[in-house]
Structure formats: structure tokens, C-alpha cells
């Protein structure tokens, strides 16, 4: 049973698309929130925002075009 927890989840293309979109949304939300805090914390939020957007871009680069999805 523990072996199952160590395995990456099996995701369909639509799942990866949702994950990508959620990361983009999170990045935008972090950017919006960053204006209400001090400069030191703002840098931390912007670093996290950048990480979310970079991961979203990496996921997006691996997804085929939406028109070719069969499911």
C-alpha cells in the first residue's frame, strides 16, 4: 500500500490542463495579494508567483493543442 503513495498520479490531458490553469490563477492571486504587504514578504510572494508561473509554462509546453484531444 505504501508503494502506491510513492507513485505519481496518473493524469489525463484535461487534468494537466486544469493543473496548469490553477497554477496560473494562483500566480495572479499571489501578485494581487503582494500589494498589501511589506517589501520583504512581497519578494517571497513574487518568488512563489514566478515558480507557479514557470511550472504552469512547463506543463503547458508538454500539452498538445486542445483541438487534438480525443477525450
C-alpha positions in Angstrom: 0.0 0.0 0.0 2.8 2.4 0.8 4.2 1.8 -2.7 1.0 3.4 -4.2 1.6 6.5 -2.2 5.0 7.0 -3.7 3.8 6.7 -7.3 2.9 9.8 -9.2 -0.8 10.1 -10.0 -2.0 9.2 -13.5 -3.4 12.3 -15.0 -5.2 12.8 -18.3 -4.5 15.7 -20.6 -7.5 17.6 -19.3 -6.3 17.1 -15.7 -2.9 18.6 -16.7 -4.7 21.5 -18.3 -6.7 22.1 -15.1 -3.5 22.0 -13.1 -1.8 24.5 -15.4 -4.7 26.8 -15.3 -4.9 26.6 -11.5 -1.2 27.4 -11.2 -1.7 30.5 -13.4 -4.6 31.6 -11.3 -2.6 31.1 -8.1 0.2 33.2 -9.6 -2.1 36.0 -10.4 -3.7 35.8 -7.0 -0.2 36.0 -5.3 0.6 39.0 -7.4 -2.6 40.8 -6.3 -2.0 39.9 -2.7 1.6 41.2 -2.8 0.5 44.8 -2.8 -0.9 44.7 0.7 2.2 43.5 2.5 5.7 44.8 3.3 8.6 44.7 0.7 10.4 41.7 2.3 7.3 39.5 2.2 6.4 40.8 -1.2 9.7 39.4 -2.6 8.8 36.0 -1.1 5.3 36.1 -2.7 6.8 37.2 -6.1 9.3 34.3 -6.0 6.4 31.9 -5.3 4.4 33.5 -8.1 7.3 33.1 -10.5 7.7 29.4 -9.5 4.0 28.8 -10.1 4.0 30.5 -13.5 7.2 28.7 -14.6 5.7 25.3 -13.7 2.5 26.3 -15.5 4.5 27.1 -18.6 6.4 23.8 -18.3 3.2 21.9 -18.1 1.6 23.9 -20.9 4.6 23.2 -23.2 4.0 19.4 -22.8 0.3 19.5 -23.6 -0.8 19.0 -27.2 -3.2 21.5 -28.7 -6.7 21.3 -27.4 -8.2 20.5 -30.8 -6.3 17.2 -31.0 -7.7 15.9 -27.6 -9.7 12.7 -28.1 -11.4 12.6 -24.7 
